Amino acid sequence: MRIRLLLAMLFCTAIASAQPEGVNAHGGNIIKVDDTWYWYGENRPYRGFTTEVGVEVYTSKDLKSWEDAGVALAVSEEKGSPIERGCIMERPKVVFCQKTGKYVMLFHLELKGKGYEAAQVGFAVSDTPTGPFKFLRALRPNPGKWPANFSKKDKKKALALKQSDYKDWWTEPWREAIKDGLFLVRDMEGGQMSRDMTVYIDTDGKAYQITSSEDNLTLHMNELTDDFLGFTGRFIRIAPGGQNEAPTIFKKDDTYWLITSGCTGWDPNAARMFSAKSLWGPWEQHPNPCKGPGADKTFGGQGTYILQTGEGFIFMADQWNPRHLRDSKHLWLPITFTADGKPQIVKE
């Protein structure tokens, strides 16, 4: 077992040391189909912040050399379409649904000309990993639903909160009200906000979307339907009021690990880490897993995905260049483990 783990770590280190260049696929993920790896991500413009092309896909046989396989999901030329050119499509994640035999893409969607007020999840589907993916719909998760980790007492307390009593943000009373569900109740009728997100398939085949919700103040974990094309209505809140975005997740042995970032716009910040024995919690926060020079800024990056290769794991991140997003670089680093089993991301 130790030899296998050492080989896995050496492989991850070798792959991570060959950080890809010239790949315009940001905020995405990587899947393997047969002997080919598929890397999906945001096709970012050289100038500006809106989506003008769509979601790009690249292929590789060795995780080092990548070929552009084209646009997996293109923006629409139809005026009024949710994915009309000029919308914002971020954090695309593609997973394969064993039940339907389809490749499913979920992504954060903002409507054209509406800034970041829509906070929706887009769904698209394809018969092949390179697409073209067909856009199905966009929505906010779980309208009218309470979190599974909310008690009757929690619901009563949340319903007693009044938005008019908390007009001043960032005060201590406001922070406590957020934790108690102020924004959760505010958005209940139309569905909960969903921005930075990832998708995780557990060992039992169940799939979950983990997303930054409640104006990026609280993470939500939403259970997907068996076809991965909708939500069951079962979800939990994680780290309420903690201001986490850019969620990435993996499982090692019997523990789930969640690595996120803070909310500082395009500027890097210190990574956060949480663990749980069950996806349904409780989740415990740990110190920043990054070690080495620049660890307090996640080495200039923001996490996008954790790629498992055998028994090893690679932390994938974007080093954003807001002046020219197309030129944002990729940061890949192996995840190692301390003597007590905690993940760490080390850069010399």
N, C-alpha and C positions, 0 to 999 in steps of 0.2 A: 504493500500500500504506500509506504513512504517513497519508494522508488518511483511509482506512478505519479505521485503528487509532485515530486521533484522534477520529473520530466515535463509534467504539465506546466509547472511554473517557468521552467526554462523555455518552453515553447511560447508561452504568453509573453515572456520578456523579449524573445527574439522578434515576435510579431510587433509588439508595441514599440520596439526600438526603430522599426522601419515605418515611421508614421507616414501615412499616405499624403501625397501632395496633389494639388490640382483636381481634387474631387469636390464637386459642387453639390454635396449632399449633407445637409446640416440638420441637427435635431432629430435624426432618424434612428434606424436600427438595422441589424444584420441578421439574416436567417440563412440556413444551409438547406439546399435541396439536392439530393444525390451528392455529386462531387463538386457542386458549385455554390459559392457564397453570393448572396444578393444583399447589396447595401442600398437602403432607401434613405432619402433625405430631402430637405428643402432645396430647391433650385433657387438660389438667392441672386438678386440683381446686383450689378456693380454699384449702382446708385439707387437710393430709396429703400423702402421697407416693405412694400406690398409684393404680392405674388404675381409675377407676369408670365411664368411658364408652367409651374406646377411642382409635382414630386418627381425627382429624378431617381433612376436606379442604375447601379453599377454592378458588374460581376467580376468574380475572381476565383481562381482555383487554389490559391495559396494564402489569401488574406494580405498579400503584399502588392501584387500587381493588379491594377483595377482597370476595367474597360467600361466605357459609358454605353449602357444598353438602352438609353433613351428615356423618354418621359413615361413614367408608370401611370400617373394620373395628371392629365392636362387641365389647365383652367378652361372655363367655358367662354365662348364668344357670345353666348346668349345673354342679353341684357336682363338683369334681375335674377339671374341664376345665383344660388348661394355661393358657387365657386366661380363667379364671373371674374375675368381678368381684372386685377386690381384689388381683389379680396386679400385676406391674409391666411395662408395655410402654413401651419407650424407643427413641429413635433410628430411627423407621420410615423406610425408603427404598423408593420405588416406581420400578420401571423397566419398560420395555416390551420384551418378548421378540419379536423379529422372526420367529423360527423357529416359535413357537406362536401368535402373535397375541394373547397374554395379557399382562395387567398383573400384575406380580409384586411383592409386598411382602415385604421382610425387615425384621426388627426384633429388638432385644434383649429377651429375655423372662426374667422372674424369676417363680417360682411363688408362689402365694398363701401367705402366712404363713411363707415360707422365706427372707426377707431377700434377699441377693444371692448365695446359694450355688449356685443352678442354673446361672446364666451360660450361657443357651442362645440359639440363633437360632430365631426363629419364621418360618414361611413361610405366605403367603396369596396367593390368586390371584383375578383378576376379569376379566370380558370387557370391562368399561368402566372408564375412569379414576376415576369416582366410586364405583365399587363397586355393591352391597356386596361386599367381598372375603370369600372363603371361607377360613377357617383350615384349613391342611393338617396341619401337624405342627411340633414343636419338637425341637431336638437340639443336641448339641455337635459341632463340626466335627472331622473327620479322626481318628477313633479308630484307633489302631494304626499311624499314619502318621508318618514322619519328614519334617522340612522338606527341601525341595529344595536349600537352601543349607547342608545338613549333610553333611560328608564322613564317611568311615568312621572316621577318627580322632576326629571330633566325637562320633559315636555312641558309640564306645567310652568316651570320657571322660564322657559324660553318664550312661551306664549304670553307671559306677563310683560315681556320687554316691549317698549314702545320706541320706534325709530326717532320720534320727535324729541325724546329725552336725551339723545346722543348725537346732537348736531356737530359737536366738536370732536374730531377724530384725534387719536393718539393720546388721549387722556387715560388715566388708570381706570376710571369707571367704564369708559368706552372699551378698553381692552378686556375687562372682565365680562362685559356684555357680549363681546364677540365670542369669547370662550363659551359663554352660556347659550349661544345660538342666535344672536341678534340678526346676522345676515342669513343664517340658515332659514329662519322663519320668513325673512323678507323675500327670499327667492323661492319659497316652497311652491307657490301656485304655478309659476312658469317653468320650474326646474332649476337645479343648482348649476352655478357657473362652472365652466370647465376650460382651463387654459393649458399651461404646460402639462404634458401627460405622457404616460407610458402604458404599455399593455404587458401583462404577465400571464403565462399559462402555467398553472400548478401541475404537480406530478399526477393528479387525478384527471387532467384534461380540462378542468374548469378554467375559464379565463376572466381576468379582472383588469379594469382600467383604474390607474392611480393618477389623480389629477389635482392640480392646484385650483382650489375653489374659494368661494366667499371672498371675492376680490383679492385673491392670492394670499389670504390670511390663514386658511386651513386646508389641509389635504383631505381628499375624499378617496376612498377605495370603493369602486362600484363593480358589482358582479355582473358579468355579461351573460346573455342568453346562450343556449347551447350552440346556436349557429354564429355566435359572436357579432350579430348584427343589431343588437339592442341591449337594453338593461333589464334585469329581473326586478329591480326596485329595492334590492337588498344592498345596503352600503353602510360604511362606517366613516366617522371623522377621525383623522389622525393629527396629533399635535395642534389642536385648535388654538388659533391666535398666534401660531409660531412663525408665520410668514415664510413658508417653504415653497419653492418651485423647482423645476427641472428634476422630477423624481426619477430615480433609477433603482432597480431591485434585482436581487438574486437570492438563491437559497443555497446554503452550505450545511450539509448534514441535516440537523433537525431545526435549523434557525433561519429565519428570513431576515435579510439585511436590506435596508432602504437608505440610499445615499441621495441627498438633495442639495440644493443651494439656497442661499438667502435671496431676497428680492432687492437687487441694486441695479436694475436696468441692464444695460450692456456691460457694466463694469463687474469684474470677477469679485468673488467674496469667499469666505471660508465655507467649506463643505460641512454639511451636518449628516449625522448617521443615527439610524434607529434600528432596533431589532425586536423581533417577536417570535414566539414559538408557533403561533397561528396567525394567518393573514388577518384574522378577525380581532387580533390584539389579545391583551394590551401591548402597546408599543412603547419601548423604553428608549430614551435618547442617550447617545454616547458622545464623547468628544469628537472633534474633527479627525477623520481617519487619515488625512494627508500628513506626510512627514517629509521634512527637507526644506531647502530654500524655496520660498514662494508658497509654502503650504497654506499660509493664511489667506491666500488668494486662489487656492486650488490650481496653483502653477499657471495662472492666467486663463484658466478654462472654466467651463460650466458643463456639468455632466449631461449626457444625452442618452446613454444606454450602457448596460453591462453585458458584455458578450461572453458566453460560456463556450469554451473550447475544451472538450473532454472534461477533465477535473479542474481546469484552470479558468480564471476569469480575467477579462480585460475591461478596464474602466475607460469608456469612450467619452470625450468631451470636445466642445467647440471653443476655440479661442477667438472670440468675436472681434471683428473689425467693423464697427458701426458705420465708419465712413465709406467702406466698400465691403459690404457683407459677402459678396461673392469670393473675396480674398480671405475670408476667415479661415484660419488653419485648424487642423485636427490634432488633438492630443490623445494618445492611447498609452495607458500605463497598466502594468499587471497589478492585480490585487494579490497581496500576500497576507499572511496571518501571523499574529503574535502568538506567544507561547500559551496564552489563555484563550486562543481561538478567535480573537477579534480581527476583522479586516483592517488592512492598512494599505495606503497608496503612497509609495515612496518614490521620490525623484531626487537623485543625487545632485 
